[in-house]
Structure formats: structure tokens, C-alpha cells
Amino acid sequence: MPVSLNAIAGRAALAAIMVIAAACSPKQIPPMSVTDLMEDRVTLDGVLLKCSQNPGRARSDIECLNARTAIDRLANRVDPAEDAKRSEEFEHNRERLRLLQDKLRQDQEAKTKVDAYHLPLVPVEPPPAESSVPQPSSDSNPPVARESNP
């Protein structure tokens, strides 16, 4: 079976067109993984900005899903040293506040506390004498209570 020169030329031309078409098409960049996004915060911010600009694409795009997962993982990541430092600072501030409140309470108690032993002496005047009440005279004997009833 002889193959004609025209058939070979046609097949060669078709192959050349396919090669040129494949070379001209843009290369597909694979979506960034969650770990890549966690390591590169600038890229993560860019992906999140791109996803927020197109909310319809954000639900279906792999990069947007990976970016949301990376944000969740970064939010859950807690550095033990930073957590211990924050806890120590909280305890220090709480102790300082407690001491301040104790001092304020003691000052308030000192202002309002009444010490009966150190009160000033106030002279007590006898009530004014009324004319209807008989005053016992000093030269007569005071009345004596009797044991019998009249």
C-alpha cells in the first residue's frame, strides 16, 4: 500500500497545527495547597481577596476552599510560649488589680469605720426640770417601798 505524498503532507500539517495549538494554550497552574498557603501569608491574602471579589467562584474554586481551610488552621494554631506569656501577663495584671482594690477597700473602711474607744467625749446635759414632776428634797427622806399593798 503505497501512501501518497499528499496524505503524508496532510498528516504532517495536522500534527504541526496540533503542536502549535498545544504550545499556544496557557498552562494550567495547579491550585496552591493548604500548607503552601499557610506558609506564604501574602499569597494567602491575595487568594482571599480574589475569592471575596467573586463570591460565586469562591464556593467552587479549589484555591478558595484551600484558603479558607488555611485560615481556619492558622486561627487554631496556638504557640505554647505565647500562650504561657499571655497567661502570665494576665495573672500579673489580675494580682495588681486585686491589690489596688484591697487598698481602696481599706481606705474606704478607714474613712467610715467608727472606733468606740477613740470617740470624742460629749457632755450629757440633764433633761430640763418640769414643774409637774416633784423633785425630792435633799433634807427629807426618800420614799421607801413597802412590802404591803394598800
C-alpha positions as CSV (number, residue, x, y, z in Angstrom):
1,M,0.0,0.0,0.0
2,P,1.6,3.0,-1.2
3,V,0.9,6.1,0.8
4,S,0.7,9.2,-1.3
5,L,2.8,12.2,-0.8
6,N,-0.3,14.3,-0.3
7,A,-1.5,12.2,2.6
8,I,1.9,12.4,4.4
9,A,1.9,16.2,3.9
10,G,-1.6,16.5,5.2
11,R,-0.8,14.4,8.3
12,A,2.3,16.4,8.9
13,A,0.4,19.6,8.6
14,L,-2.2,18.4,11.0
15,A,0.4,17.3,13.5
16,A,2.1,20.7,13.2
17,I,-1.1,22.6,13.8
18,M,-1.8,20.4,16.9
19,V,1.7,21.1,18.3
20,I,1.4,24.8,17.7
21,A,-2.1,24.9,19.3
22,A,-0.9,23.0,22.3
23,A,2.1,25.3,22.7
24,C,0.0,28.4,22.5
25,S,-2.6,27.4,25.0
26,P,-1.9,28.8,28.6
27,K,-0.5,26.4,31.0
28,Q,-2.8,25.4,33.8
29,I,-1.2,26.4,37.2
30,P,-2.1,23.9,39.8
31,P,-4.0,25.3,42.7
32,M,-2.0,26.1,45.8
33,S,-2.2,23.6,48.6
34,V,-3.3,24.4,52.2
35,T,0.3,24.1,53.5
36,D,1.6,26.4,50.8
37,L,-0.9,29.0,51.6
38,M,-0.2,28.7,55.4
39,E,3.5,29.3,54.7
40,D,3.0,32.2,52.4
41,R,0.7,34.7,54.0
42,V,1.0,37.3,51.2
43,T,-0.3,34.7,48.7
44,L,-3.0,33.7,51.1
45,D,-4.2,37.3,51.4
46,G,-4.2,37.6,47.6
47,V,-6.2,34.4,47.1
48,L,-8.7,35.6,49.8
49,L,-9.0,39.0,48.1
50,K,-9.6,37.3,44.7
51,C,-12.2,35.0,46.3
52,S,-14.0,37.8,48.0
53,Q,-14.3,39.8,44.8
54,N,-16.1,36.9,43.1
55,P,-18.3,35.1,45.7
56,G,-19.9,32.7,43.1
57,R,-16.4,31.4,42.2
58,A,-15.4,31.2,45.8
59,R,-17.7,28.4,46.6
60,S,-16.4,26.1,43.9
61,D,-12.8,27.1,43.3
62,I,-10.2,24.8,44.9
63,E,-7.9,27.7,45.8
64,C,-10.7,29.5,47.7
65,L,-11.5,26.3,49.6
66,N,-7.9,25.8,50.4
67,A,-7.5,29.4,51.5
68,R,-10.4,29.1,53.9
69,T,-9.0,25.9,55.3
70,A,-5.6,27.5,55.7
71,I,-7.2,30.5,57.6
72,D,-9.0,28.0,59.9
73,R,-5.9,26.1,60.6
74,L,-3.9,29.3,61.3
75,A,-6.5,30.5,63.7
76,N,-6.5,27.2,65.6
77,R,-2.7,27.2,65.8
78,V,-1.6,28.3,69.2
79,D,2.0,28.9,70.1
80,P,2.6,27.4,73.6
81,A,5.2,30.0,74.5
82,E,3.0,32.9,73.5
83,D,0.0,31.3,75.3
84,A,2.1,31.0,78.5
85,K,3.3,34.6,78.2
86,R,-0.2,35.8,77.8
87,S,-1.4,33.8,80.8
88,E,1.5,35.1,83.0
89,E,0.7,38.7,82.0
90,F,-3.0,38.1,82.8
91,E,-2.1,36.7,86.2
92,H,0.2,39.7,86.9
93,N,-2.5,42.2,85.9
94,R,-5.1,40.4,88.0
95,E,-2.8,40.5,91.1
96,R,-2.2,44.2,90.6
97,L,-5.9,44.9,90.3
98,R,-6.6,42.8,93.4
99,L,-4.0,44.8,95.4
100,L,-5.4,48.1,94.2
101,Q,-9.0,47.0,95.1
102,D,-7.8,45.9,98.5
103,K,-6.1,49.2,99.2
104,L,-9.2,51.1,98.1
105,R,-11.4,49.0,100.3
106,Q,-9.1,49.5,103.3
107,D,-9.1,53.3,102.7
108,Q,-12.9,53.3,102.5
109,E,-13.2,51.2,105.7
110,A,-10.8,53.6,107.4
111,K,-13.0,56.5,106.5
112,T,-16.3,55.0,107.5
113,K,-15.2,52.9,110.5
114,V,-16.3,54.1,113.9
115,D,-13.9,53.2,116.8
116,A,-15.9,53.5,120.0
117,Y,-12.7,53.8,122.1
118,H,-11.5,56.9,120.3
119,L,-14.7,58.8,120.0
120,P,-14.7,62.4,121.4
121,L,-16.4,62.8,124.7
122,V,-19.7,64.7,124.6
123,P,-21.1,66.1,127.8
124,V,-24.6,64.9,128.5
125,E,-26.9,67.5,130.0
126,P,-29.7,66.5,132.3
127,P,-33.2,67.0,130.9
128,P,-34.9,70.3,131.9
129,A,-36.8,70.0,135.2
130,E,-40.6,70.1,134.7
131,S,-42.9,71.6,137.3
132,S,-45.3,68.7,137.3
133,V,-42.7,66.2,138.5
134,P,-42.0,66.5,142.2
135,Q,-38.3,66.9,142.9
136,P,-37.1,65.1,146.0
137,S,-35.6,67.4,148.5
138,S,-32.3,66.6,150.0
139,D,-33.4,67.3,153.6
140,S,-36.3,64.9,153.6
141,N,-36.1,61.1,153.5
142,P,-36.6,59.5,150.1
143,P,-39.8,57.4,149.8
144,V,-39.5,53.8,150.9
145,A,-41.2,51.0,149.1
146,R,-43.4,49.0,151.4
147,E,-44.0,45.3,151.3
148,S,-47.7,45.5,151.8
149,N,-50.2,46.8,149.3
150,P,-52.7,49.4,150.5
